[in-house]
Amino acid sequence: HAEWFFANPPAAGPPPIPADYGYSLPVVYLIWVGVIAALYPACQWFAEVKRRRREVWLSYL
């Protein structure tokens, strides 16, 4: 979908965004839920690491 952005020279101003560009709101919500679900186990693991190990540098993360 990026070809519409690079097709016009910058002096002409920003090109109009096509009506079918991007994703619908339900798809965006599904992507967000997928990202959160994918990162949750890693966050739980890291919280456990920080709980077990009391090293100073871990407090900065």
N, C-alpha and C positions, 0 to 999 in steps of 0.2 A: 504493500500500500504506500510505500514511500515515494514512488515515482511522481505522484502529484506534487510533492513538496519540492523536488529538485527540477521540475520541468520549467518553472518560471524563473526569470532572472530576479535578483533581489531588488533592483530599482523599480520593478513593477509593483512592489508591495507583496504582502503575503497572499498566496493563492487561496481561493475558496476551498473549504474542506468539503469533500464529497459527502453526500447524505448517507451513504452506506459505509462510511469509514468508522472503524472501531468495533467494539462489542456492545451487545445489549446489556442492560443493568443486571438481569438475572445471571448472565454469563460472568460478569465481573464479580458478583457475589459468590458464585461457585468457585472462581479462581481464588478469591480471598479465603474461603473456607478451606480449600485445598492447601493453600500455603500455610495457614495456621495449623491444620492437621499434620502437615509434614514437619513443621518446626517444633511442635509441642514435645515430642519425645526427646529431641536434642536439648530443649530448654529444661526439661525435667532432669535429664542426666547431668547437665551443667549445674543445676541447683544442688543436686546431691554431691557433686564434686566440691562445690564451694562450702557445703555444710561439713563434709568430712575433713577437708584440708583447710587449715587456718593460715595459709601463707598470705603475706601482706599484698603481694601483687594481684591476688585474686579479688581483692576489694575494689580494684580499679576497673574491673570488667562488669 
